[in-house]
Amino acid sequence: MTEIALHFAANLLSCWIIVRMIYQSKAKRRDYVFTFMMVSASVFLLCRMLSGVELDLAFALGLFAIFGIIRYRTNVVPIREMTYLFVVIALAVMNALAPGSMGEVPVAVGNMSLWFIAFALERLMFVEHLVTKRVVYDRIEYLQKDKREALRADLEERIGEDVERIEIGNIDLLRETAVIKVSYRGEDHSEHIDPSDNI
C-alpha cells in the first residue's frame, strides 16, 4: 500500500509539472487543469488496481467504448489540449505499470523526457499557433479586390491582432454582411463554441 501511495504521489507530481508549470503557464487557461489532473489520477488508479486482474477481451473493449461515448458526447476539444490529454494518460499508464517490470529509474527518465520535450516545444522553440476565427463582417464595400488592404486594416483595428490571412465566405447582399475567416498568430483563449451553433 505504501508503494502504491508513493507511485501515485509521484504520478500526480509529474502530471502537475506538465499541466501547471508547462501547459497552464503558457496557455493561461484553467479550464483544462482539473480535467487533466483528474484523468491522470483516474487512469493511474484504474491501471494499478487492475494490473493483477485477468481481463477478457469483452471487458477491455467495453472500457474503450465508454471512453468513446464520453468523447463523442462532449464539445470538440482543440488538438493542442487533446495532445496534452494523451500525454497525461501516457504518464499515468507508464507510472502505474512500468515500475514493476522496469524499475523506478527508467520510469523517472521517461517522465523527465516528456517534461523536457513539452517545455522545449512550448518555450524554447517559441511555438506560435495560427488562430482562425469566423466573423460576420458588415462593410461589404471592402470585399472588392482593390480594397483588400483597407479590409485587412479594418479587421486588425477591430480584433486587435495582426491579420495573417483572410478568407471570404458567404456574402449576404440583402443584409449587407459577409462571413470572413480571419487568421492571426497567437493563443486562442476563447471558450469553446458548439460547432452546431450558427453564426
Long-range contacts (C-beta under 8 A, 24 or more apart in sequence): 4-48, 7-44, 7-48, 7-95, 7-96, 7-99, 8-41, 8-44, 8-45, 8-48, 10-95, 11-40, 11-41, 11-44, 11-91, 11-92, 11-95, 11-96, 12-37, 12-40, 12-41, 14-91, 14-95, 14-111, 14-115, 15-40, 15-41, 15-88, 15-91, 15-92, 17-115, 18-84, 18-87, 18-88, 18-91, 18-114, 18-115, 18-118, 19-84, 19-88, 22-115, 22-118, 22-119, 22-122, 22-123, 23-84, 23-118, 23-122, 26-122, 26-123, 26-187, 27-80, 27-187, 27-189, 28-187, 28-189, 29-189, 31-191, 32-81, 32-84, 35-85, 36-84, 36-85, 36-88, 37-88, 39-85, 39-88, 39-89, 39-92, 40-88, 40-89, 40-91, 40-92, 41-92, 42-92, 43-88, 43-89, 43-92, 43-93, 43-96, 44-92, 44-93, 44-95, 44-96, 45-96, 47-92, 47-93, 47-96, 47-97, 48-96, 48-97, 51-96, 51-97, 51-100, 75-192, 75-194, 75-195, 76-192, 76-195, 77-192, 78-188, 80-129, 87-114, 87-118, 90-114, 128-185, 128-186, 129-185, 129-186, 129-187, 129-188, 130-164, 130-183, 130-184, 130-185, 131-183, 131-184, 131-185, 131-186, 131-187, 131-188, 132-181, 132-182, 132-183, 133-159, 133-181, 133-182, 133-183, 134-169, 134-179, 134-180, 134-181, 134-182, 134-199, 135-159, 135-179, 135-180, 135-182, 136-177, 136-178, 136-179, 136-180, 136-199, 137-177, 137-178, 137-179, 137-180, 138-176, 138-177, 140-171, 140-173, 140-176, 140-177, 140-178, 143-168, 143-171, 143-178, 155-180, 155-182, 159-184, 161-186
